């Protein structure tokens, strides 16, 4: 009886070719051979692919594409100012928020400490309704 190897998944087929393509694109980005509009389009496409895989709950493919988005964010912050500054963080919130909310009824909490986190977020929100300086409200809420 043959033992099924874990790398027989479709996600691992042609993995060497995928690494070669990633290396070539990385060289193009590093030496700035790829124009910024093309780079922006590729970045938005990668983010959209991540969101698509999250909505389809295909976590194997999601976690194969997500590192490329994370590593590219450094370049996007430094050289392309037209992208939202915290785009990957917003992507995380959208993807993992959807996945958590979708499976909330299937799972039970491992700890009741999440109640304290919810209370803290509510206190920050209520505290932000009447701040002394309105400019301070956004960073507090975003970080909470």
Helices and strands as residue ranges (DSSP letters): G 6-8, G 10-12, H 15-30, H 36-55, H 59-79, H 87-102, H 113-128, H 135-143
